Amino acid sequence: MSGETATKVRVTGLKRSFFVPLIGCPGCQHPIVSRTVGEVLEEMEMDGTAVVVTGIGCAAGIATLNLDTVLGSHGGAPDTATAIKRLRPECMVVTMQGDGDCIAIGAGSFIGAMTRGENITIIMSNNTNYGTTGGQTAPTTLIGQKTSTSPEGRDPLREGYPVHVAELAATFQGVAYSARGAVNTAANYQHTKKYIRNAFQKQLEGAGLSFVEVLSACPPNWRMEPTECLNWITDKMIPEFPLGEFKNSSKTG
Amino acid sequence: MTERTLVKGNEAVCWGAVNAGLDAFFGYPITPQNEVIEWFARELPKRGKVFVQSQSENGAIMMVYGGAAAGFRVMTSTAGPGWSLMQEGMSHLAAADVPCVIVITQRGGPGQGSIRHAQMDYNNVTRGGGAGGYKNIVLAPNSVQEIHDFMQLAFHLADKYCNPVLVLSDGVIGLILEAVELKPLEFEPLPEKEWAVKGRDTHPEEMMRRFIHSSPASGKFREGYFHYGAWLEHMDQRHHQMAEAEVRSETYQAEDAELMIVAFGYVSRVCTEAINRARAEGLKVGLLRPITLWPLDSQAIREQADKGRQILVIEDNLGQLVDDVKCAVEGKTEVHFLGMLSRHMPTDGGMIMPGRVLEEIRRIL
């Protein structure tokens, strides 16, 4: 981090929420996403009142931060978060899910929470595959991308098309904020951190559900070197999953 | 004079829960328990409590998980097909050591089955249908008053053992009206839920977060499970505590009985009527009614066999409790069975009637 952009959004590191090191395979970006969530909570002085609900999968690695945490079911985190926020409105309630967790098995839970306009924040790490189980096809897998269950590459006639979750979320009246970021470059990281901050701000304002999708590298399952992954995100993922804010409204509707 | 109110069984669920200090209800509509969710939708907001209609029963149980993890008295209510969808969540709740109450108003299965009464979820509620290994108390009321009182007992036992408790109603007692005393019951005091998530800095210890998780890596950071085996030992210990301390059953006309009927729920009421008629004919028949289906009072059942009494299991299904009764008597006596094929009509409105039970008593004695 250097230069002008670095002064806008700093990498502050975790002061209070560090517990044990965030884990991941070499080049995995889930720990970066998790740490960023922790950093923003600390910067907003919300880490002490935060409750994190995770899904199942590598993205759940955020559970090792020293924050009150509930490790939910596969896909059910928005439901679990719904109850916690309704009963403890003073808490900052955030779910941390993977793409398979959020939009495949948990699609009903995710859409239910958006329909009701729950005042929670959902962070979805998108690495285009089921990383924990060995790299199977996800709803977000790119056309032509090889996975262990699409060995010839994703064929739309067989496996359909990638789902655009941030754009989908923006269509819900109960959603106040929806954005997609990446952490493959310093600039993208800074935008992402800003999106996460905006999302938490919406929850503080009681504006409705806030959603941030973060593109995230998975070197072992992508069969790439970590540095190759960074370029692949720029060259392949971002053209399919454009970055930016898709909705930013002061109240739901 | 005791004040009694005419209440429907399904609404007694709600009165009982409110008298137990319910904080939130999460649920999804399903027949035959829709009065429950409608009552809570109407009454909880008035009382400053939380009501959420979920997008599915799977959603409802995961909401219950969140509310329970946050330290509140929470519940859901469903029937067979919805209960099937809750199995995943049940396993998580039991494994994560968080308390909640689930009401199942049984209807006819399997599958879509029937929306009318039956007792076809006995195996499912006593065996744990979710990912394996957990056990939970099942209370089986047979009157509207008991539904009301058992709701309160259920919340107490759930908090006492940090484990889900099921109240197994059915489409008969859920839908009948009876005069009920709607009184809050007294229970022994329980410790604060210091393990609940509410933000790391709200806990008494400096910088020590709470972690609720359905695995040994878990929430039970607070008790410290160093490995899978230690976690299993903890669960096993809890199962034994519940099995020893919470087993409940009652008998009727058992003193001199030569034949003991074993029945629970609405069928136990039917059997009481049949026993009264049989006694008038001089037939020595009594009733052993399990109140907790898990833990089942196997010892009381075995004692009947030890006394040389025959046993007749009557349940509105194709034979479920009867298997556990056979296990309990260890082959020491004959176990007869009367099930839902003996209902008075072949449609789903059919019931096991006192007259049919009486016929069976006469046949055996």
Interface residues (C-beta under 8 A of the other chain):
Chain A: R16 S17 F19 D47 G48 T49 A50 V51 V53 A63 N66 L67 D68 T69 V70 L71 G72 S73 G76 A77 D79 T80 A81 T82 A83 I84 R86 L87 R88 E90 C91 G108 S109 I111 G112 T115 R116
Chain B: D23 A24 F26 V50 V52 S54 Q55 S56 N58 G59 A60 M62 M63 V64 Y65 G66 G67 A69 A70 F72 V74 E88 G89 H92 V197 K198 G199 R200 D201 T202 M207 R209 R210 F211 I212 H213 S214 S215 S218
